[in-house]
Amino acid sequence: MSPDPDGTRSDDRDVDYQLGQQDAGSKASNPEREDGDRAFDVGIRAVPGTEGQGSASATARRTGGGGRGRRDSGSSEKKGGGKASGRRRKGRAEELMVPDATFTSYYGRPVVKATPWEADIPFYLFAGGLAGGSSLLAAGADLSGRPHLRRNARIVAAAGITTSLLALVHDLGRPERFYNMLRVFKPTSPMSVGTWILSAYGPFAILAAGSEVLKVLPWRFGVLSDLVDLAARPAGLAAATFAPAVASYTAVLLTDTSTPAWHDAHRELPFVFVGSAAAASGGMAMVLAPLAESGPARALAVIGATAELVVEHRMEGSMGLSAEALHHGTPGRLMRASKILTAAGATGALLLGRRSRAGAVVSGLALVAGSVCTRFGVFEAGQESARDPKYTVVPQRERLDAKRAAQAAGREPTVPPTSVRPGPSADDAQRTDPTSHTQETAR
């Protein structure tokens, strides 16, 4: 439809006429509405710089903004008349009516995807730590002349690393995937470095344990048995050199991910895992070794348990918001059980481990169970922090606010200083010269 000479379409004028008729009818039936409109117009004119906007606002309420105006007038009638509504609108003109936005997630989905690992991974973490601590304990027992402690620790180390490798291969799905990881050595990848650590540690630990197994068998294998006996001590010492890395690299593997509870604990978690491994290996040796030879095992267990509890407390204080995942739900129950069992086991090792065989066994089992709870608790806390978006978004906002505050205070410049900013090259100067294009065109 073509516009009229005054620039207005005829159908628009028909709609305006119908709205005007409806508005006039409603005013005739409700004279208080007219008073409210006049009061609203007078209130707007009273504000400096808004002269002439009262009639425009009234017109807007009658036409395009009519729905909102009618709702406002209706609410003013219920609350005591149009004049009071005009004064109330004037007083609320500067109020912020929109609350701060609260983030949940995008379409109800987590921001960080939880790892698809199952229960075999935390058991892999525990078994690897138990193997590393036992190898270190076996080397000390070998050098100090404690054959029973050496034999038990070597066998536990071999069983632990075998169980750890089986759990890892089960998680990978196919054994050849573990072989494929050995084809490339990448120092910047914790997974690649950890694979090579396990591959170097495993043969030495198994060879040292093999000599102990051959000694208890009813038959001998001739030259083979002699060669294994000769290689047992060097193999055990070599395994002990890899023991700290075997006990701690799994923590580095976890903290290198984007999972909030794991990543925020990257400073202390390796020390927590090393202390937990020492407590578990010492506790297992207390269960298996006789009291006369279990002195080093008790010492290692008490030192490891103390280090684990102290560093774990510091870790929870430095993690920030993500530390909540360690205190609630299943992770919270596991971590509380870990602290109780570890503290009770260390106390029992100090008070009862030297005098009572039963006390040594109970204390050792408590330390082993506490180490298991630590690994499973840390694992479950990471999974919970990945499922809840607040552990990802809130720390990001806090870091951004802190950065902006530092920039506003002048501690962190937003633009590099002019003295260190590189100057333009000759080609850049020619490209930015407005006359260069004209000269090239003239040529």
C-alpha positions as CSV (number, residue, x, y, z in Angstrom):
1,M,0.0,0.0,0.0
2,S,1.4,3.4,-0.9
3,P,2.0,6.1,1.7
4,D,-0.2,9.2,2.0
5,P,1.1,12.6,1.3
6,D,1.9,13.2,4.9
7,G,4.2,10.1,5.0
8,T,1.8,7.8,7.0
9,R,0.3,4.7,5.6
10,S,-3.4,4.5,5.7
11,D,-3.5,1.1,7.4
12,D,-1.3,2.6,10.2
13,R,-3.7,5.5,10.6
14,D,-6.6,3.0,10.9
15,V,-4.8,1.1,13.7
16,D,-4.1,4.4,15.5
17,Y,-7.7,5.4,15.2
18,Q,-9.0,2.1,16.6
19,L,-6.5,2.3,19.5
20,G,-7.6,5.9,20.2
21,Q,-11.2,4.8,20.3
22,Q,-10.5,2.0,22.7
23,D,-8.4,4.3,24.9
24,A,-11.1,6.9,24.9
25,G,-13.7,4.3,25.9
26,S,-11.6,3.0,28.7
27,K,-11.0,6.5,30.0
28,A,-14.7,7.2,30.0
29,S,-15.3,4.1,32.1
30,N,-12.4,4.8,34.3
31,P,-11.8,8.6,34.9
32,E,-8.9,7.9,37.3
33,R,-6.8,6.7,34.4
34,E,-6.9,10.2,32.8
35,D,-5.7,11.7,36.2
36,G,-2.8,9.1,36.2
37,D,-1.7,10.1,32.7
38,R,-1.7,13.8,33.6
39,A,0.2,13.1,36.8
40,F,2.8,11.1,34.9
41,D,3.2,13.9,32.3
42,V,3.7,16.5,35.0
43,G,6.2,14.2,36.8
44,I,8.3,13.9,33.6
45,R,8.2,17.6,32.8
46,A,9.4,18.3,36.4
47,V,12.7,16.5,35.6
48,P,15.3,18.9,33.9
49,G,16.0,18.1,30.3
50,T,12.7,16.1,29.7
51,E,10.4,18.9,28.6
52,G,8.0,17.8,25.9
53,Q,8.4,14.1,26.6
54,G,5.3,13.8,28.7
55,S,2.8,13.9,25.8
56,A,5.1,11.7,23.8
57,S,5.2,9.1,26.5
58,A,1.4,9.3,26.9
59,T,1.1,8.8,23.1
60,A,3.5,5.9,23.2
61,R,1.4,4.3,25.9
62,R,-1.7,4.7,23.8
63,T,-0.1,3.3,20.6
64,G,3.0,1.2,20.4
65,G,3.6,1.1,24.2
66,G,0.0,0.8,25.1
67,G,0.2,-2.6,26.6
68,R,2.9,-1.6,29.1
69,G,1.2,1.7,29.9
70,R,-2.1,-0.1,30.7
71,R,-0.4,-2.5,32.9
72,D,1.3,0.3,34.8
73,S,-1.9,2.2,35.2
74,G,-3.7,-0.9,36.3
75,S,-1.2,-1.5,39.0
76,S,-1.3,2.1,40.1
77,E,-5.1,1.9,40.5
78,K,-4.7,-1.1,42.8
79,K,-2.1,0.7,44.9
80,G,-4.1,3.9,45.5
81,G,-4.6,6.1,42.5
82,G,-2.9,7.8,39.6
83,K,-1.2,10.7,41.4
84,A,0.5,8.4,43.8
85,S,1.7,6.3,40.8
86,G,3.2,9.4,39.1
87,R,5.2,10.3,42.2
88,R,6.2,6.7,42.7
89,R,7.5,6.4,39.1
90,K,9.4,9.6,39.5
91,G,11.1,8.3,42.6
92,R,12.0,5.0,41.1
93,A,13.5,6.4,37.9
94,E,17.1,5.9,39.1
95,E,16.6,2.4,40.7
96,L,18.3,-0.6,39.1
97,M,15.6,-3.2,38.6
98,V,17.6,-5.9,36.9
99,P,19.5,-8.2,39.3
100,D,22.9,-9.5,38.7
101,A,23.0,-12.4,36.3
102,T,23.9,-15.8,37.8
103,F,25.6,-18.4,35.6
104,T,24.6,-22.0,35.7
105,S,25.8,-23.6,32.4
106,Y,25.1,-23.6,28.8
107,Y,21.9,-25.4,28.1
108,G,22.3,-27.2,31.4
109,R,25.6,-28.9,30.3
110,P,28.9,-28.9,32.3
111,V,31.6,-26.5,31.0
112,V,34.3,-29.1,31.5
113,K,33.8,-32.6,30.3
114,A,34.4,-35.2,33.0
115,T,37.0,-37.9,32.2
116,P,35.5,-41.2,31.0
117,W,37.7,-43.2,33.6
118,E,36.2,-45.9,35.7
119,A,37.1,-47.4,39.1
120,D,40.2,-49.2,37.7
121,I,42.0,-45.8,37.3
122,P,42.0,-44.9,41.0
123,F,43.0,-48.5,41.8
124,Y,45.8,-48.1,39.3
125,L,46.9,-44.9,41.2
126,F,47.0,-46.8,44.5
127,A,48.8,-49.9,43.1
128,G,51.5,-47.8,41.5
129,G,52.2,-45.9,44.7
130,L,52.3,-49.1,46.7
131,A,54.8,-50.6,44.3
132,G,57.1,-47.6,44.4
133,G,57.2,-47.4,48.2
134,S,57.7,-51.1,48.5
135,S,60.7,-51.0,46.2
136,L,62.3,-48.3,48.2
137,L,61.7,-50.2,51.4
138,A,63.0,-53.4,49.9
139,A,66.3,-51.7,48.8
140,G,66.8,-50.5,52.4
141,A,66.1,-53.9,53.8
142,D,68.5,-55.5,51.4
143,L,71.3,-53.1,52.4
144,S,70.6,-53.4,56.1
145,G,70.4,-57.2,56.3
146,R,66.6,-57.8,56.8
147,P,65.8,-60.8,54.5
148,H,62.2,-61.3,55.5
149,L,61.3,-57.6,55.1
150,R,63.2,-57.6,51.8
151,R,61.4,-60.6,50.4
152,N,58.0,-59.3,51.3
153,A,58.6,-55.8,50.0
154,R,60.0,-57.1,46.7
155,I,57.0,-59.4,46.1
156,V,54.6,-56.6,47.0
157,A,56.3,-54.2,44.6
158,A,56.2,-56.7,41.7
159,A,52.5,-57.5,42.4
160,G,51.7,-53.8,42.7
161,I,53.3,-52.8,39.4
162,T,51.7,-55.8,37.6
163,T,48.3,-54.9,38.9
164,S,48.8,-51.2,38.0
165,L,49.8,-52.1,34.4
166,L,46.8,-54.5,34.0
167,A,44.5,-51.7,35.2
168,L,46.0,-49.2,32.8
169,V,45.7,-51.6,29.9
170,H,42.1,-52.4,30.8
171,D,41.3,-48.7,30.7
172,L,43.0,-48.3,27.4
173,G,40.8,-51.1,26.0
174,R,43.5,-52.8,23.9
175,P,47.0,-53.9,24.9
176,E,48.6,-52.6,21.7
177,R,47.7,-49.0,22.7
178,F,50.2,-49.2,25.5
179,Y,52.8,-50.4,23.0
180,N,51.9,-47.5,20.7
181,M,52.6,-45.0,23.5
182,L,56.2,-46.4,23.7
183,R,56.8,-45.5,20.1
184,V,57.1,-41.8,20.9
185,F,58.8,-40.1,23.9
186,K,57.4,-36.7,24.6
187,P,58.9,-35.0,27.6
188,T,56.0,-32.4,27.8
189,S,53.4,-35.2,28.1
190,P,52.9,-36.7,31.6
191,M,51.2,-39.7,30.0
192,S,54.2,-40.3,27.7
193,V,56.8,-39.9,30.5
194,G,54.7,-42.0,32.9
195,T,54.5,-44.8,30.4
196,W,58.3,-44.9,30.0
197,I,58.7,-44.7,33.8
198,L,56.5,-47.8,34.3
199,S,58.3,-49.6,31.4
200,A,61.7,-48.9,33.0
201,Y,60.6,-49.7,36.5
202,G,58.6,-52.8,35.9
203,P,61.3,-55.2,34.7
204,F,63.7,-54.3,37.5
205,A,61.0,-54.8,40.2
206,I,59.8,-58.1,38.7
207,L,63.4,-59.4,38.4
208,A,64.2,-58.6,42.0
209,A,61.0,-60.3,43.1
210,G,61.8,-63.3,40.9
211,S,64.9,-64.1,42.9
212,E,62.8,-64.2,46.0
213,V,60.2,-66.5,44.4
214,L,62.9,-68.9,43.1
215,K,64.4,-69.2,46.6
216,V,61.1,-70.6,48.1
217,L,60.4,-73.1,45.3
218,P,61.2,-76.7,46.0
219,W,63.4,-77.1,43.0
220,R,66.3,-75.2,41.4
221,F,66.8,-74.0,37.8
222,G,70.5,-74.3,37.7
223,V,72.4,-71.5,36.0
224,L,69.2,-69.5,35.6
225,S,68.7,-69.3,39.4
226,D,72.3,-68.3,39.9
227,L,72.0,-65.5,37.3
228,V,68.8,-64.2,38.9
229,D,70.4,-64.2,42.3
230,L,73.3,-62.2,41.0
231,A,71.1,-59.6,39.3
232,A,68.6,-59.3,42.3
233,R,70.5,-56.6,44.2
234,P,71.3,-54.4,41.2
235,A,67.8,-54.8,39.9
236,G,66.3,-53.9,43.3
237,L,68.5,-50.8,43.6
238,A,67.6,-49.7,40.1
239,A,63.9,-50.2,40.9
240,A,64.4,-48.0,44.0
241,T,65.7,-45.2,41.9
242,F,62.5,-45.1,39.9
243,A,60.3,-45.5,43.1
244,P,59.7,-41.7,43.8
245,A,58.7,-41.1,40.1
246,V,56.4,-44.1,40.1
247,A,54.7,-42.9,43.3
248,S,54.3,-39.3,42.2
249,Y,53.8,-39.2,38.4
250,T,50.2,-40.2,38.6
251,A,49.5,-37.0,40.5
252,V,51.1,-35.0,37.7
253,L,49.0,-36.9,35.3
254,L,45.8,-35.8,37.0
255,T,46.8,-32.2,37.6
256,D,47.8,-31.7,33.9
257,T,44.1,-31.9,33.0
258,S,41.4,-29.2,33.0
259,T,39.5,-30.8,35.8
260,P,39.2,-28.1,38.4
261,A,39.8,-30.0,41.6
262,W,42.8,-31.8,40.1
263,H,44.3,-28.8,38.4
264,D,44.0,-26.5,41.4
265,A,45.9,-29.0,43.5
266,H,48.9,-29.1,41.2
267,R,51.4,-27.8,43.8
268,E,50.6,-30.2,46.6
269,L,49.0,-33.3,45.1
270,P,52.3,-35.0,44.1
271,F,53.5,-34.7,47.7
272,V,50.1,-36.1,49.0
273,F,50.5,-39.1,46.7
274,V,54.1,-39.7,47.7
275,G,53.1,-39.6,51.4
276,S,50.2,-41.8,50.8
277,A,52.4,-44.3,48.9
278,A,54.9,-44.4,51.8
279,A,52.2,-44.9,54.4
280,A,50.6,-47.8,52.3
281,S,53.9,-49.6,51.6
282,G,55.0,-49.2,55.2
283,G,51.6,-50.5,56.5
284,M,51.7,-53.5,54.1
285,A,55.2,-54.4,55.3
286,M,54.0,-54.1,58.9
287,V,51.3,-56.7,58.1
288,L,53.7,-59.2,56.4
289,A,57.1,-58.7,58.1
290,P,58.0,-60.0,61.6
291,L,58.3,-57.4,64.5
292,A,62.1,-57.8,64.7
293,E,62.5,-56.5,61.1
294,S,59.6,-54.1,60.8
295,G,61.4,-51.1,62.2
296,P,62.0,-49.4,58.9
297,A,58.5,-50.1,57.8
298,R,57.0,-48.4,60.9
299,A,59.3,-45.4,60.4
300,L,58.3,-45.1,56.7
301,A,54.6,-45.5,57.5
302,V,54.6,-42.8,60.2
303,I,56.6,-40.4,58.1
304,G,54.5,-40.9,55.1
305,A,51.2,-40.6,57.0
306,T,52.3,-37.4,58.7
307,A,53.4,-35.9,55.4
308,E,50.2,-36.9,53.8
309,L,48.0,-35.3,56.4
310,V,50.0,-32.1,56.7
311,V,50.3,-31.5,52.9
312,E,46.7,-32.5,52.3
313,H,45.5,-29.8,54.8
314,R,47.6,-27.2,53.1
315,M,46.3,-28.4,49.7
316,E,42.7,-27.9,50.8
317,G,43.6,-24.3,51.9
318,S,45.2,-23.4,48.6
319,M,42.7,-24.9,46.1
320,G,40.1,-22.2,46.6
321,L,36.5,-22.9,45.6
322,S,37.3,-26.4,44.1
323,A,38.2,-27.6,47.6
324,E,34.5,-27.9,48.3
325,A,34.5,-31.0,46.1
326,L,36.7,-32.7,48.7
327,H,34.2,-32.1,51.5
328,H,30.8,-33.0,50.2
329,G,29.1,-36.2,48.9
330,T,31.0,-39.3,48.1
331,P,34.4,-37.6,47.9
332,G,33.9,-36.0,51.3
333,R,33.1,-39.3,52.9
334,L,36.1,-40.9,51.3
335,M,38.5,-38.1,52.4
336,R,37.2,-38.1,55.9
337,A,37.6,-41.9,56.1
338,S,41.1,-41.5,54.7
339,K,42.1,-39.0,57.4
340,I,40.7,-41.1,60.2
341,L,42.3,-44.3,59.0
342,T,45.7,-42.7,58.3
343,A,45.8,-40.9,61.7
344,A,44.7,-44.1,63.5
345,G,47.2,-46.3,61.7
346,A,50.1,-43.9,62.3
347,T,49.2,-43.7,66.0
348,G,48.9,-47.5,66.3
349,A,52.3,-47.9,64.5
350,L,53.9,-45.7,67.1
351,L,52.2,-47.1,70.2
352,L,51.5,-50.7,69.4
353,G,53.6,-51.7,66.3
354,R,56.7,-52.4,68.2
355,R,55.3,-54.5,71.0
356,S,52.2,-56.3,69.6
357,R,52.0,-58.3,66.4
358,A,48.2,-57.9,66.3
359,G,48.6,-54.1,66.8
360,A,51.1,-54.0,63.9
361,V,48.7,-55.9,61.6
362,V,45.7,-53.7,62.5
363,S,47.7,-50.5,62.2
364,G,49.1,-51.6,58.9
365,L,45.8,-52.5,57.4
366,A,44.4,-49.1,58.5
367,L,47.2,-47.3,56.7
368,V,46.6,-49.3,53.5
369,A,42.9,-48.6,53.7
370,G,43.5,-44.9,54.3
371,S,45.7,-44.8,51.2
372,V,43.0,-46.4,49.1
373,C,40.4,-43.9,50.3
374,T,42.8,-41.0,49.5
375,R,43.2,-42.1,45.8
376,F,39.5,-42.8,45.4
377,G,38.5,-39.6,47.2
378,V,40.7,-37.4,45.0
379,F,39.5,-39.2,41.9
380,E,35.8,-38.7,42.7
381,A,36.4,-35.1,43.8
382,G,37.8,-34.3,40.4
383,Q,34.8,-35.9,38.6
384,E,32.4,-34.0,40.8
385,S,34.2,-30.7,40.1
386,A,34.0,-31.3,36.4
387,R,30.2,-31.9,36.5
388,D,29.4,-28.7,38.4
389,P,30.0,-25.6,36.2
390,K,30.6,-23.3,39.2
391,Y,34.0,-24.8,39.9
392,T,35.1,-23.6,36.4
393,V,33.3,-20.3,36.0
394,V,33.5,-18.7,39.4
395,P,37.4,-19.0,39.7
396,Q,37.6,-17.6,36.1
397,R,35.6,-14.6,37.1
398,E,37.6,-14.0,40.2
399,R,40.8,-14.1,38.3
400,L,39.4,-11.7,35.7
401,D,38.2,-9.3,38.4
402,A,41.6,-9.4,40.1
403,K,43.3,-8.7,36.8
404,R,41.0,-5.7,36.1
405,A,41.6,-4.4,39.6
406,A,45.3,-4.6,39.2
407,Q,45.1,-2.8,35.8
408,A,42.9,-0.1,37.4
409,A,45.4,0.4,40.2
410,G,48.3,0.7,37.7
411,R,50.1,-2.4,38.8
412,E,49.6,-4.1,35.5
413,P,49.7,-1.9,32.3
414,T,47.1,-2.8,29.7
415,V,49.3,-1.5,26.8
416,P,53.1,-2.2,26.6
417,P,55.2,0.8,27.2
418,T,56.1,2.9,24.2
419,S,59.9,2.5,24.8
420,V,59.7,-1.3,24.2
421,R,57.2,-1.2,21.4
422,P,58.9,-2.0,18.1
423,G,58.8,0.7,15.4
424,P,57.4,0.2,11.9
425,S,59.7,-1.3,9.3
426,A,60.3,0.4,5.9
427,D,57.7,-1.8,4.2
428,D,55.1,-1.0,7.0
429,A,55.8,2.7,6.6
430,Q,55.3,2.4,2.8
431,R,52.0,0.5,3.3
432,T,50.7,3.0,5.8
433,D,51.8,6.1,3.8
434,P,48.6,7.5,2.2
435,T,50.6,8.9,-0.8
436,S,52.3,5.7,-1.7
437,H,49.2,4.2,-3.4
438,T,48.6,7.4,-5.4
439,Q,52.3,7.4,-6.6
440,E,52.1,3.7,-7.7
441,T,48.8,4.4,-9.5
442,A,50.4,7.4,-11.3
443,R,53.3,5.2,-12.5
